[in-house]
Amino acid sequence: MSNRTTFDRWFADGTTWVGVYECKDLSSQRLGDRVAMPFDTADLSKAEVGDKAPDHPTNGPGWRWSLIAKCNTVEEALAYFPDPN
C-alpha cells in the first residue's frame, strides 16, 4: 500500500493527525528511518517535537523513535517520505 493511500485513509475521518518519527538509535540498523503513526486530534496539543514514540509491534521500543513532525494533511505527511523512484 502506498504512503498516499495510507495517509488518505488516516485523514479521511477528519479527526486524525499524523506523527512522523525518525529512528535516533545509533546502534540500530534502522538509524535515520522514518515511520508515521496516526493519532486523534484530541492528543495533538500533548505531543511535542522530540517526544518518543509509543512502543509498537513492528517498530519496537518507542525510545528509539523521536517525533520530528506533526502533520495535519496528506501533503504535509508525504513531504517526509520522498518517492523512492
N, C-alpha and C positions, 0 to 999 in steps of 0.2 A: 504494500500500500504506500502511495506517495505521501510525502510530508504535507502537500497541499490538501489531499483528500482527508488526511487525519485532522489537520487544523480546521478545515471546513466543517467537519463533523463536530469537533470540540466547540467551536464558536457558534454553531447553529442555534443553540438554545438561548443565546443572549445573556447568559449568566456565568460565563467562563472567562477566566484569564489564563494565560499560559506562562509558566515559569521556564526559562531556559537556563540549564545548569551545565557547568563545564567541570570536567574531572581535573582536580588540582593535586591528586595523589602522585607524588614524584616517583613512587615505586610501582605504579600501575602501568600496564601496557596500554591503558585507555587514556593516559595523560593527554589533555587537550581535547578529548572527545566531548561532544555536546549532546545533551538529551533534553527533551521537552516533557513537561508534565502539566496536565490541566488541573485547575483549582476553581472553586466557586468564588465569584466576585466578592462575597462577604469577607473573604480572607485576604483580599488584595492589600488592604492597608496594614495588615500584620506582617507582610513579607518585606524584607529589605535586601537590596543587592548585597551579596556576601553571605547571606544565610545558607545553611546547609540544607540539602535535600532530605526528604523523608527516606527512610530505608525502603528499598524496592527489590522485589524478587529477581528482576533482570539486571538491574544496575548495581546491586549490592548495597553495602552500607552507605548511608547518606552523607557521612562525614567526608567522603571523597569528592563530593559534588558541591560546587558553590554556585549560588544564584547569580547570574550575570545580566539577566534581563527579565522584565515583567511586561508581557505583551498583551495588548487588548484587541489586536486584529490579526487576521491571517497574514497580511503583508508584513507586519512587524515581526511576527514569528519566523516567517520564511527568510527574512534577511539574515538570520543567524545560522541558516542551513543552506549554504550555496549549492546550486545544482552541480553534481559531480561530473556532468558531461561537458 
